[in-house]
């Protein structure tokens, strides 16, 4: 159709459209054209064959003087619904840290192991500090929280080490100076979730500690899925000149990682 505007479309029979131009034109004299016929509703039933037949004639009656013809067929296939399942995933590891490691402004004085916090021999002149690295991987869309608690304070006979002053997870503070009996923990996570003194309450300023309790308190948090996200948690213990001699144990620190899907 060298001059598309000269052609007219009309339909007198359902399913048949006649496109005519009384003068006629030679298709070969035109560039490639696209013929679009509006007002036609194509079949749309899945798995059903449809066809379109195109015929050209040398007469506007579209009946006499046939020139060429062709048939195009098409079938709508049923759409393929996609489904899949992704299992929830969580890995949590507590790894040992050596002595002389910096954790939120304090330096460890003893090495931990995977399963123990061996403070060694503690004196009133110097506190003892140990630490672990907590590593979490999860596909939970809303992230995770790691909590800590202890079963009880370190105990020797009838004497238990005093918890750190009145400092709590929501309002941590400076650890007691050497010579004061105290036990507590800190974390280097800057994005905790609970309110209190803020999400960075342990790290701003640095070296803020809280007393352990037997109730879970957060030490690591994320609001999104993570891969190998590491948080360091340190433990500090001090004694006074009157702390009874002996071996203190019967205390276990417990970590719990909870994903949020």
FENMO-V430655 format. One record per helix or strand of 2 or more residues. SS is the DSSP state (@ for helix, = for strand). FROM is the first residue (numbers start at 0). TO is the last residue. Records with the same first field share a line. If there is no record, write none. Layout:
SS: FROM-TO ; FROM-TO
//
This chain:
@: 3-5 ; 26-28
=: 7-12 ; 15-19 ; 48-56 ; 65-74 ; 89-95 ; 101-102 ; 105-106 ; 127-137 ; 143-149 ; 154-155 ; 158-159 ; 172-173 ; 181-186 ; 207-209 ; 216-221 ; 225-237 ; 252-258
//
